[in-house]
Amino acid sequence: MAGRTFERPLRAAVNPGVRGIWLVRVLGAYVLLQFSWWAYLLASSGGARERWMVLGEGSVFATLLILGLMRLERNFRQERMRLARERNLLLGVTHELKTPLASVQLGVDSLRRLKLSEEDRAAVLENMQNGVQDLGYRVEEMLVATRLQRQPDLQASTFDWGDMLDEAVGRVSGVQRDRIQVHRIEGPQELRGDQALWVLSASNLIENALKYSRGTVEVRAEVKGTDAVLEVCDEGEGIPKADRESAKAPFVRLKEEGSGTGLGLHLVAQTALLHGAQMDMRDLDPVGFAVRVVWPQGR
């Protein structure tokens, strides 16, 4: 997973939100200044008792006003972040859906306008099928992310850990699949959990590694003692340490020209959380990056 510069939601905020926050600050400062001036006039025109009464009630009012302004500004910031995440999602979805649709459209045009040999026709149909399949994967990813946000529960079943990895690798296109080196233990490794979430998580890790690195991508899925381990290693530069936590948030994408919906690592993190697993990211020596998920059994 080569060097990734994550676009933080606050930096993608829209100008109206910025103006709104400054308007709240200016109005808040104006109200405090006016209140301070009237409190001074009241305190200076009365006796000691009146001054203490004005100071006491004024302090309470000022404290409540400041807390209210701070809460209002925090809500503004949260709304800006939400809008930025939705904007990132829209950009990612547009790109991710456009690519397989363009592949299918190209195939349809080729079959309609060109006289192809049986071999070329079969190749075009296979490319179209891959495009439709990739489109289905992207839609599934977005539907799962929506389900987890609204109702974060598991659809548990008994499945084989190695078969889960095989299914995830099978979602990768044939050309890219040659770069994957799979390490798994032969024989049954039955676990109980949400197989669909694990397949989606593993395929996202593999696709990210293939997309952001060159060379071999090593994938491991094995049960060690009481732990089920999933690990994906590549030869890229990885994610900077400062961005690793923010990378787990939904709709956090690469910079503007990057592709993706920004859901990949979020889905992995959510899958780990719901299963009581631990997700770690680390740099490899001398070069490379690894994402490791350890799922203790019996939880």
DOPA-228107 format. One line per 10 residues: for each residue x, y, z of N, C-alpha, C. Coordinates in steps of 0.05 Angstrom, whole numbers, plus 32768, in hexadecimal, padded with zeros to 4 digits. Atoms other than C-alpha are relative to their C-alpha. Layout:
N
X:Y:Z:X:Y:Z:X:Y:Z ~ ... .
***
This chain:
299
8011:7FE8:8000:8000:8000:8000:8012:8019:8000 ~ 7FED:7FEA:8003:802A:8039:7FE6:7FF7:8018:800F ~ 8005:7FE8:7FF0:802E:807D:8005:7FE5:800C:7FFB ~ 801B:7FF6:8003:7FE8:8097:8012:7FFD:801A:800F ~ 8004:7FE7:7FF2:7FD9:80DF:8022:7FE2:8003:8003 ~ 801D:8000:7FFB:7F94:80DF:8042:7FF6:801C:8002 ~ 800D:7FE6:8000:7F67:8119:8037:7FEF:8002:8018 ~ 8010:7FFE:7FE7:7F4E:812E:807B:7FE6:800F:7FFB ~ 801A:7FF4:8005:7F04:8140:807D:8000:801E:8006 ~ 8002:7FE4:7FFA:7F10:8184:809D:800B:8011:7FEA .
7FF4:7FF0:8016:7F3B:819B:8063:7FEE:8001:7FE8 ~ 8012:8000:8017:7F04:8189:8032:7FE6:800E:8006 ~ 8018:7FF3:7FF9:7ED1:81B4:8055:7FF8:8016:7FEC ~ 800A:7FEC:8012:7EA6:81E3:802D:8001:801C:800C ~ 7FFD:7FE5:7FF6:7EAC:822F:8033:7FE9:800A:8011 ~ 8017:7FF7:7FEE:7E65:823B:804F:8003:7FF7:801C ~ 7FFC:8009:7FE5:7E77:8211:808B:8014:8011:800F ~ 7FEC:7FEF:7FF4:7EB5:823A:8098:7FF5:801B:8007 ~ 800D:7FE6:7FFA:7E8E:827B:8093:7FED:7FFE:8017 ~ 8013:8003:7FEA:7E5A:825F:80C2:800E:8000:801B .
7FF1:8001:7FE7:7E8D:8250:80F8:800A:801B:8008 ~ 7FF6:7FE5:7FFA:7EAC:8295:80F3:7FE9:8013:8008 ~ 8017:7FF0:7FF8:7E67:82B5:80F7:7FF8:7FFB:801D ~ 8006:8007:7FE5:7E59:828F:8137:8014:800C:8013 ~ 7FEB:7FF5:7FEF:7E9C:82A5:8154:7FFD:801E:8003 ~ 8003:7FE3:7FFF:7E90:82EE:8142:7FE8:8008:8011 ~ 8017:7FFA:7FF0:7E4A:82EF:815F:8004:7FFA:801D ~ 7FFA:8007:7FE4:7E61:82CB:819E:8012:8015:800D ~ 7FEE:7FEC:7FF5:7E99:82FE:81A8:7FF1:801A:8005 ~ 8010:7FE8:7FFD:7E68:8337:819D:7FEE:7FFF:8018 .
8011:8003:7FE9:7E37:831C:81D0:800F:8002:801A ~ 7FF0:7FFF:7FE8:7E6E:8312:8203:8009:801D:8007 ~ 7FF7:7FE5:7FFC:7E88:8358:81F9:7FE9:8012:800A ~ 8017:7FF0:7FF7:7E43:8377:81FF:7FF8:7FF9:801D ~ 8007:8008:7FE5:7E34:834E:823D:8014:800B:8014 ~ 7FEC:7FF6:7FEE:7E76:8362:825D:7FFC:801E:8004 ~ 8004:7FE3:7FFD:7E68:83AC:824F:7FE8:8006:8012 ~ 8017:7FFB:7FEF:7E22:83AA:826D:8004:7FF6:801D ~ 7FFA:8009:7FE5:7E3B:8382:82A8:8011:8014:800F ~ 7FEF:7FEB:7FF4:7E70:83B7:82B4:7FEF:8019:8008 .
8011:7FE9:7FFA:7E3C:83EF:82B1:7FEF:7FFB:8018 ~ 8012:8006:7FE9:7E0D:83CB:82E2:8010:7FFE:8019 ~ 7FF0:8004:7FE8:7E45:83B9:8312:800B:801B:800A ~ 7FF5:7FE6:7FF8:7E62:8400:8312:7FEB:8013:800B ~ 8015:7FEE:7FF7:7E1F:8421:831E:7FF2:7FF7:801A ~ 800D:800A:7FE8:7E0A:83F7:835A:8014:7FFC:8017 ~ 7FEF:8005:7FE9:7E25:83E2:839D:800F:7FE5:7FFE ~ 7FF0:8019:8000:7E50:83A6:83B1:7FEE:7FE8:7FFB ~ 8013:8017:8003:7E13:8378:83B5:7FF8:7FFD:7FE3 ~ 8008:8002:801C:7DFD:838A:836F:8017:7FF7:7FEE .
7FE9:8008:8010:7E43:8382:8354:8004:7FE1:8001 ~ 7FFD:801D:7FFD:7E49:833B:8371:7FEA:7FF1:7FF2 ~ 8017:800E:800E:7E04:8329:8356:8005:8000:7FE2 ~ 7FFB:7FFF:801D:7E16:8341:8310:8017:7FEE:7FF9 ~ 7FEA:8012:8007:7E59:831D:8312:7FF9:7FE3:8002 ~ 8008:801C:7FFD:7E3A:82DC:832B:7FEE:7FF7:7FE9 ~ 8012:8008:8015:7E00:82DA:82FA:800D:8003:7FE4 ~ 7FF2:7FFC:801A:7E2C:82F5:82C2:8013:7FEA:7FFA ~ 7FEE:8016:8005:7E5F:82BF:82CC:7FF2:7FE7:7FF7 ~ 800F:8018:8008:7E2B:8289:82C7:7FF7:8003:7FE3 .
8009:7FFB:801C:7E0E:82A9:8288:8016:7FFE:7FEC ~ 7FEA:8001:8013:7E52:82B2:8268:800A:7FE3:7FFC ~ 7FF7:801C:8002:7E65:826A:8278:7FEE:7FF0:7FEE ~ 8014:800E:8011:7E25:824F:825A:8002:8008:7FE3 ~ 7FFE:7FF6:801B:7E2E:827B:821D:8019:7FF4:7FF2 ~ 7FE7:800B:800B:7E76:8264:8212:7FFD:7FE2:7FF9 ~ 8004:801C:8004:7E63:821B:821A:7FED:7FFB:7FE8 ~ 8012:8003:8017:7E29:8224:81E9:800E:8006:7FE6 ~ 7FF2:7FF9:8018:7E56:8245:81B6:8014:7FEA:7FF8 ~ 7FED:8015:8006:7E8A:820E:81BD:7FF1:7FE7:7FF5 .
8010:8016:800A:7E54:81D9:81B3:7FF6:8005:7FE4 ~ 8009:7FFA:801B:7E39:81FD:8177:8016:7FFE:7FEB ~ 7FE9:8001:8013:7E7E:8203:8157:8007:7FE2:7FFB ~ 7FFA:801C:8003:7E8A:81B9:8164:7FEC:7FF3:7FED ~ 8014:800B:8012:7E49:81A8:8141:8005:8009:7FE3 ~ 7FF9:7FF6:801A:7E5E:81D4:8107:8016:7FEF:7FF4 ~ 7FEA:8010:800A:7E9F:81AD:8101:7FF8:7FE4:7FF9 ~ 8009:801B:8006:7E7D:816A:8104:7FF0:7FFF:7FE6 ~ 8010:7FFE:8019:7E4D:8180:80CD:8013:8003:7FE8 ~ 7FEC:7FFD:8016:7E88:8196:80A2:800D:7FE6:7FFA .
7FF3:801A:8005:7EAA:8153:80AC:7FED:7FED:7FF2 ~ 8013:8012:800C:7E6A:812E:809A:7FFC:8007:7FE2 ~ 8003:7FF7:801C:7E61:8157:805A:8019:7FF8:7FF0 ~ 7FE8:8007:800E:7EAA:814B:8048:8001:7FE1:7FFB ~ 8000:801D:8004:7EA3:80FF:8053:7FEC:7FF8:7FE9 ~ 8013:8006:8015:7E65:80FE:8027:800A:8008:7FE5 ~ 7FF5:7FF7:8019:7E89:8125:7FF2:8015:7FEC:7FF7 ~ 7FEC:8014:8007:7EC3:80F3:7FF4:7FF2:7FE7:7FF6 ~ 800E:8018:8009:7E91:80BA:7FEE:7FF5:8003:7FE4 ~ 800B:7FFB:801A:7E70:80DA:7FB2:8016:7FFE:7FEB .
7FEA:8001:8013:7EB3:80E3:7F8F:8009:7FE3:7FFC ~ 7FF7:801C:8002:7EC8:809C:7F9F:7FED:7FEE:7FF2 ~ 8014:8011:800C:7E87:807C:7F8B:7FFE:8006:7FE2 ~ 8000:7FF8:801D:7E87:80A3:7F49:8016:7FF2:7FF1 ~ 7FE9:800C:800E:7ECC:808A:7F37:7FFE:7FE2:8000 ~ 8000:801D:7FFE:7EC3:8043:7F50:7FEA:7FF3:7FEE ~ 8016:800A:8011:7E81:8039:7F2A:8005:8006:7FE3 ~ 7FFC:7FF8:801C:7E98:805D:7EEC:8013:7FED:7FF1 ~ 7FEC:8011:800D:7ED4:802F:7EDF:7FF4:7FE6:7FF5 ~ 800C:8019:800C:7EAE:7FEC:7ED9:7FEA:8005:7FEC .
8015:7FFA:8014:7E74:800D:7EB5:800D:8007:7FE5 ~ 7FF2:7FF9:8019:7EA5:802A:7E82:800B:7FE6:7FF2 ~ 7FF6:8019:800B:7EC3:7FE4:7E79:7FE9:7FF1:7FF2 ~ 8017:800E:800C:7E7E:7FC6:7E6C:7FF7:800F:7FE6 ~ 8008:7FF1:8017:7E6C:7FFE:7E3C:8013:7FFD:7FE9 ~ 7FED:8005:8015:7EAC:7FF5:7E15:7FFC:7FE5:7FF4 ~ 8004:801B:800B:7E9E:7FAB:7E0E:7FE7:7FFF:7FEF ~ 8018:8000:8010:7E57:7FB8:7DF6:8005:800E:7FE5 ~ 7FFA:7FF2:8019:7E70:7FEA:7DC2:8011:7FEF:7FED ~ 7FEE:8011:8010:7EA6:7FBA:7DAB:7FF0:7FE9:7FF2 .
8010:8016:800C:7E75:7F81:7DA1:7FEC:800A:7FEB ~ 8014:7FF5:8012:7E44:7FAE:7D7E:800C:8009:7FE5 ~ 7FF5:7FF2:8018:7E73:7FD1:7D4D:8015:7FF0:7FF1 ~ 7FE9:800E:800B:7EAC:7FA1:7D41:7FFA:7FE3:7FFA ~ 8002:801D:8007:7EB0:7F5D:7D20:8018:7FF2:800D ~ 7FEA:800C:7FF1:7ED9:7F36:7D52:8001:7FE2:7FFC ~ 7FFC:801D:8001:7EF6:7EF1:7D50:7FF4:7FF4:801A ~ 800B:800D:7FE8:7EDC:7EBE:7D82:8012:8005:8018 ~ 7FED:7FFC:7FEA:7F1B:7EC7:7DAC:7FFD:801C:800B ~ 8002:7FE4:7FF7:7F15:7F13:7DAE:7FE4:8005:800D .
801B:7FFD:7FF5:7ECA:7F0E:7DBB:7FFF:7FF5:801D ~ 7FFF:800C:7FE5:7ED7:7EE0:7DF6:800F:8012:8014 ~ 7FF0:7FEE:7FEF:7F0B:7F11:7E11:7FEF:8018:8008 ~ 8011:7FE9:7FFA:7EDA:7F4B:7E0C:7FEA:7FF9:8014 ~ 8015:8009:7FEE:7EA3:7F24:7E2E:800B:7FFC:801D ~ 7FF3:8004:7FE6:7ED3:7F11:7E66:8005:801A:800E ~ 7FFB:7FE6:7FF5:7EE7:7F59:7E70:7FE6:800D:8009 ~ 801A:7FF6:7FF7:7E9D:7F6D:7E73:7FF7:7FF3:8019 ~ 8008:800F:7FE9:7E8F:7F37:7EA5:8010:8009:8019 ~ 7FF0:7FF6:7FEA:7EC9:7F4F:7ED0:7FF7:801C:8009 .
800A:7FE5:7FFA:7EAD:7F96:7ECC:7FE6:7FFE:8011 ~ 8019:8004:7FF1:7E68:7F7F:7EE3:8006:7FF5:801C ~ 7FF9:800C:7FE6:7E87:7F56:7F1B:800C:8015:8012 ~ 7FF4:7FEA:7FF0:7EB1:7F91:7F32:7FEB:8014:8009 ~ 8015:7FEE:7FF9:7E74:7FBD:7F31:7FEF:7FF4:8017 ~ 800F:800D:7FEA:7E4F:7F8A:7F5D:800F:8002:801A ~ 7FF0:7FFE:7FE7:7E89:7F8A:7F8F:7FFF:801C:800C ~ 8001:7FE5:7FF6:7E88:7FD6:7F94:7FE5:8006:800D ~ 801B:7FFB:7FF4:7E3D:7FD8:7FA0:7FFD:7FF1:801A ~ 8001:800F:7FE7:7E43:7FA1:7FD4:800F:800E:8016 .
7FEF:7FF2:7FEC:7E7A:7FC8:7FF8:7FF0:8017:800C ~ 800F:7FE9:7FF7:7E4E:8006:7FFC:7FE8:7FF8:8010 ~ 8017:8009:7FF1:7E11:7FDF:8013:8008:7FF6:801B ~ 7FF7:800A:7FE6:7E38:7FBC:804A:8008:8017:8012 ~ 7FF9:7FE9:7FEF:7E55:7FFE:8062:7FE8:800F:800A ~ 8019:7FF3:7FF8:7E0F:801C:8064:7FF3:7FF0:8016 ~ 800D:8011:7FEC:7DF5:7FE0:808B:800F:8002:801B ~ 7FF1:7FFF:7FE7:7E2D:7FE4:80BE:7FFC:801A:800F ~ 8005:7FE6:7FF3:7E20:802E:80CA:7FE5:8001:800D ~ 801B:7FFF:7FF6:7DD6:8024:80D5:7FFA:7FEB:8015 .
8005:8017:7FEE:7DD5:7FE0:80F7:8019:7FEF:8002 ~ 7FE7:800F:7FFE:7E19:7FC7:810C:7FFD:7FE5:800E ~ 8002:801A:7FF5:7E0B:7F7E:8117:800C:7FEB:7FED ~ 7FF3:8015:8010:7E28:7F3C:80FF:7FEB:7FEC:7FF6 ~ 8010:8017:800B:7E09:7F07:80D2:8012:7FE8:8002 ~ 7FED:8015:7FF9:7E2F:7ECE:80F3:7FF9:7FE6:7FF3 ~ 8003:801B:800A:7E3A:7E8A:80D4:801B:7FF3:8003 ~ 7FE7:800E:7FFE:7E6F:7E54:80D6:800C:7FFE:7FE4 ~ 7FF2:8001:801A:7EA3:7E59:809E:801D:7FF9:8004 ~ 7FE4:8008:7FFF:7EE9:7E44:808D:8011:8019:7FFA .
7FEF:7FE9:8002:7F1F:7E79:8096:8010:8001:7FE6 ~ 7FF1:8001:8019:7F48:7E61:805B:7FEE:8004:7FE8 ~ 8012:7FFC:8016:7F0B:7E5E:802D:7FF8:801E:7FFE ~ 8005:7FE3:8001:7EFC:7EA6:8041:8015:800F:7FF1 ~ 7FEA:7FF3:800E:7F40:7EBB:8028:7FFF:7FFA:7FE2 ~ 8002:8007:801D:7F38:7E94:7FE7:7FEA:8010:7FF2 ~ 8016:7FF1:800C:7EF6:7EB7:7FDB:8008:801E:7FFC ~ 7FF7:7FE4:8002:7F16:7EFB:7FE8:8014:8003:7FE9 ~ 7FEC:7FFF:8015:7F50:7EED:7FB9:7FF2:7FFD:7FE5 ~ 800F:8004:8019:7F1E:7ED5:7F84:7FF2:8018:7FF6 .
800D:7FE7:8009:7EFF:7F1A:7F82:8013:8012:7FF1 ~ 7FEB:7FF0:800E:7F41:7F36:7F66:8001:7FF8:7FE3 ~ 7FFE:8006:801C:7F48:7F3C:7F1B:8017:7FEE:7FFA ~ 7FEB:8015:8006:7F72:7F06:7EF9:801B:800B:7FFC ~ 7FE5:7FF4:8004:7FAB:7F35:7EE5:800D:8006:801A ~ 7FF5:7FF8:7FE6:7FB5:7F50:7F2B:8004:7FE8:8012 ~ 7FFE:8017:7FEF:7FAC:7F0C:7F4A:801B:7FF2:7FFF ~ 7FE5:800C:8002:7FF0:7EF6:7F31:8014:800C:8013 ~ 7FEE:7FF3:7FED:8010:7F27:7F62:7FFB:7FF6:801D ~ 8007:8008:7FE5:7FEF:7F06:7F9E:800D:7FE6:8007 .
7FF4:8018:7FF5:8014:7ED3:7FC8:7FF1:7FF9:8019 ~ 8012:8008:7FEB:7FE5:7EAD:7FF5:800E:7FED:8013 ~ 7FF5:8013:7FEB:7FFB:7E8C:8037:7FE8:7FF8:8011 ~ 8016:800A:7FEF:7FC6:7E61:8058:8006:7FE3:8008 ~ 7FFC:801B:7FF5:7FC4:7E22:8081:7FEB:7FED:7FF2 ~ 8013:8013:800C:7FA6:7DE6:805D:7FF0:7FF2:8015 ~ 8011:800E:7FEC:7F6D:7DC3:807F:7FEB:8013:800B ~ 8017:7FF0:7FF6:7F2E:7DDB:80A2:8009:8013:8016 ~ 7FFC:7FEC:7FEB:7F31:7E1B:80CB:7FE5:800E:8004 ~ 801B:7FF6:7FFD:7EE9:7E25:80DF:7FFD:8014:8016 .
8005:7FEA:7FED:7ED4:7E65:8101:7FE3:8008:7FFE ~ 801B:7FF6:8001:7E93:7E87:8111:8000:801E:8001 ~ 8001:7FE3:8002:7E87:7ECE:80FB:7FF1:8008:7FE7 ~ 800D:7FF6:8018:7E6E:7EF9:80C2:8013:7FFC:7FE9 ~ 7FEE:8007:8016:7E8F:7ED9:8086:8000:8016:7FEA ~ 8001:7FEB:8015:7E77:7F0F:8055:8011:8018:8007 ~ 7FEF:7FE9:7FF8:7E98:7F46:807E:801D:7FF9:7FFF ~ 7FE3:8007:8001:7EDA:7F20:8083:8009:7FFE:7FE3 ~ 7FF9:8001:801C:7EDA:7F12:8038:8004:801C:7FF5 ~ 7FFE:7FE5:8009:7ECD:7F5B:802A:8018:800F:800B .
7FE9:7FF3:7FF3:7F02:7F72:805B:801A:7FF6:7FF4 ~ 7FE8:800B:800B:7F37:7F42:8040:8004:800A:7FE3 ~ 7FFD:7FF7:801C:7F28:7F56:7FF7:8007:801D:7FFF ~ 7FF9:7FE3:7FFF:7F2C:7FA0:8009:801E:8003:8007 ~ 7FE4:7FFE:7FF9:7F70:7F96:802A:8011:7FF8:7FE8 ~ 7FF1:800A:8017:7F89:7F6F:7FED:7FFF:8015:7FEA ~ 8003:7FED:8016:7F6E:7FA2:7FBB:8010:8019:8007 ~ 7FF0:7FE9:7FF9:7F8D:7FDC:7FE2:801E:7FFB:7FFC ~ 7FE4:8007:8003:7FD0:7FB9:7FE4:8008:7FFF:7FE3 ~ 7FFA:8001:801D:7FCE:7FAB:7F99:7FFF:801C:7FF3 .
8003:7FE6:800C:7FB8:7FF2:7F89:8016:8013:8007 ~ 7FED:7FED:7FF6:7FEB:8017:7FB3:801C:7FF6:8004 ~ 7FE4:800B:7FFE:8029:7FEC:7FAC:8006:7FF2:7FE6 ~ 7FF7:8010:8017:8052:7FC8:7F78:800D:7FE7:800C ~ 7FF4:8019:7FF7:806D:7F82:7F7D:7FEC:7FED:800C ~ 8011:8015:7FF5:8053:7F47:7FA4:7FF0:8009:8018 ~ 8011:7FFB:7FE9:801A:7F4B:7FD5:7FFC:7FE5:800E ~ 8003:8019:7FF1:801C:7F15:800B:7FE8:8001:8012 ~ 8019:8002:7FF0:7FDB:7EFF:802C:8001:7FE7:8011 ~ 8000:8016:7FEE:7FD6:7ED3:8069:7FE5:7FFE:800E .
8018:8005:7FF1:7F99:7EB4:8089:8004:7FE5:800E ~ 7FFB:8019:7FF1:7FA6:7E81:80C0:7FF6:8003:801C ~ 8008:8000:7FE4:7F8F:7E6D:8104:8018:7FF6:8011 ~ 7FE9:8006:7FEF:7FC7:7E6F:8138:7FF6:7FFE:801D ~ 800A:8003:7FE5:7FB2:7E52:817A:7FE3:8007:8002 ~ 801C:7FF7:7FFD:7F73:7E77:818E:7FFB:8019:7FF0 ~ 8003:7FE8:8010:7F7D:7EB0:815D:7FFF:7FFA:7FE2 ~ 8001:8001:801E:7F67:7EB6:8114:800E:8019:7FF6 ~ 7FF0:7FE9:8009:7F99:7EE2:80EF:7FFC:8004:7FE3 ~ 8001:7FF7:801C:7F90:7F08:80AE:8014:8016:7FFD .
7FEA:7FEC:8004:7FCC:7F2E:8094:8005:8004:7FE2 ~ 7FFA:7FF9:801C:7FDA:7F52:8052:8019:8012:8001 ~ 7FE6:7FF1:8001:8021:7F6A:8044:8006:8008:7FE3 ~ 7FF8:7FF8:801B:8039:7F92:8008:801B:800E:8002 ~ 7FE6:7FF4:8003:8077:7FB6:7FF0:7FFF:801E:7FFD ~ 8004:7FE3:8003:805C:7FFD:7FF2:800A:800F:8018 ~ 7FF7:7FEE:7FEB:806A:8038:801F:7FED:8001:8017 ~ 8014:8002:7FEA:802A:802F:8047:7FF3:801A:8007 ~ 800F:7FE8:7FF6:8000:8061:806E:8011:800D:8016 ~ 7FF2:7FF3:7FEB:8023:8095:8098:7FF3:7FFB:801B .
800A:8006:7FE5:801C:8088:80E3:7FEB:8014:8009 ~ 8013:7FEB:7FF8:7FF8:80CA:80ED:7FE4:7FFD:7FF3 ~ 801A:8003:800E:7FC1:80B6:80BC:7FF3:7FE5:8004 ~ 800B:801B:7FFF:7FB5:806E:80D0:7FE5:7FFE:800E ~ 801A:8001:7FF3:7F7C:807B:8100:7FEB:800D:7FEF ~ 8013:7FF2:8011:7F5A:80AD:80D2:7FF9:7FEF:7FE8 ~ 8005:8011:8017:7F60:807A:809A:7FEA:7FEB:8005 ~ 8015:8013:7FF9:7F2F:804D:80BF:7FE4:800D:7FFF ~ 801A:7FF3:8000:7EF8:8081:80BC:7FF2:7FFC:7FE5 ~ 800E:8004:801A:7EC2:807A:8086:8004:8017:7FED .
7FFE:7FEC:8016:7ECA:809F:8044:8019:8010:8000 ~ 7FE6:7FF3:8002:7F12:80B3:8051:800F:7FF4:7FE9 ~ 7FF3:8009:8019:7F33:80AF:800D:801C:800B:7FFE ~ 7FE7:7FF4:8007:7F75:80BE:7FEF:7FFA:801D:7FF7 ~ 8004:7FE5:8009:7F80:8104:7FD5:7FED:8000:7FE8 ~ 8016:7FFD:8013:7F4F:811E:7FA1:8003:7FEE:7FE7 ~ 7FFD:8010:8019:7F6E:80FA:7F65:8000:7FE2:8005 ~ 8000:801D:7FFA:7F6D:80B7:7F89:7FE5:7FF4:7FFA ~ 8019:800E:8005:7F38:8082:7F7D:7FF8:7FF2:801A ~ 800A:800F:7FE9:7F0E:8059:7FAD:7FEA:800F:800D .
8017:7FF4:7FF2:7ED1:8065:7FD8:8008:8009:801C ~ 7FF8:7FF9:7FE4:7EF9:806E:8019:7FF3:7FEE:8014 ~ 800D:8012:7FEE:7ED6:8032:8037:8011:7FE8:8007 ~ 7FF1:8019:7FFD:7F0B:7FFC:8033:800A:7FFB:801C ~ 7FF5:8004:7FE5:7F31:8004:8075:7FEB:8004:8015 ~ 8016:7FFD:7FED:7EF2:801B:8097:7FF1:7FE6:8004 ~ 800D:801A:7FFF:7ED0:7FD9:8086:8011:7FEC:800F ~ 7FEE:8012:7FF2:7F0D:7FB3:809F:7FFF:8006:801E ~ 8000:7FF8:7FE4:7F0E:7FDA:80E0:7FE5:7FF9:800E ~ 801A:8006:7FF4:7EC3:7FD1:80EB:7FFC:7FE2:8003 .
8002:801E:7FFE:7EC7:7F86:80DC:8010:7FF7:8019 ~ 7FF0:8007:7FE9:7EFF:7F80:810F:7FF3:8007:801A ~ 800D:7FF7:7FE7:7ED9:7FA8:8143:7FE8:7FEF:8007 ~ 8018:8010:7FFB:7E99:7F80:813C:8007:7FE4:8008 ~ 7FF8:801C:7FF9:7EBF:7F3E:8143:8013:8000:8018 ~ 7FED:8000:7FEA:7EEA:7F55:817D:801C:7FFB:7FF8 ~ 7FE5:8005:800B:7F28:7F53:8152:8011:801A:8003 ~ 7FEE:7FE9:7FFE:7F65:7F81:8153:800D:8004:7FE5 ~ 7FF4:7FF9:801A:7F7C:7FA5:8114:8018:8012:8004 ~ 7FE7:7FF0:7FFD:7FC3:7FBF:810F:800C:8005:7FE4 .
7FF1:7FF9:8018:7FEB:7FE2:80D9:801D:8006:8007 ~ 7FE4:7FFC:7FF9:8036:7FE2:80D7:8011:8001:7FE7 ~ 7FEC:7FFF:8016:8072:7FF1:80AB:8012:7FE7:8002 ~ 7FEE:8017:8002:809E:7FB7:8094:801C:8009:7FFB ~ 7FE4:7FFA:8004:80E9:7FB6:8093:800C:7FEE:7FEB ~ 7FF8:7FE4:8004:810B:7FCA:8066:7FEB:8011:7FF2 ~ 8015:7FF1:800D:80CE:7FDE:803D:7FE7:7FEF:7FFF ~ 801A:800F:8002:8085:7FCC:803B:7FED:8009:8016 ~ 8016:7FF9:7FEE:8044:7FD2:8061:7FEF:7FE8:8005 ~ 8011:8018:7FF9:8018:7FA0:8085:7FE8:8009:8010 .
8018:7FFD:7FF0:7FD1:7F9F:80A0:7FFA:7FE4:800B ~ 8004:801A:7FF2:7FC5:7F68:80D3:7FE8:8001:8012 ~ 8019:8001:7FEF:7F83:7F54:80F3:8002:7FE5:800F ~ 7FFF:8017:7FEF:7F84:7F24:812E:7FE5:7FFD:800E ~ 801B:8005:7FF6:7F41:7F06:8141:8001:7FE9:8015 ~ 8000:8014:7FEC:7F41:7EE2:8184:7FE5:7FF0:7FFF ~ 8018:8010:8001:7F10:7EA8:8185:7FF4:7FFE:801C ~ 800D:8003:7FE6:7EDE:7E9C:81BC:7FF3:801A:800A ~ 800C:7FE6:7FF8:7EC5:7EE5:81BD:7FE5:8003:7FF3 .
***
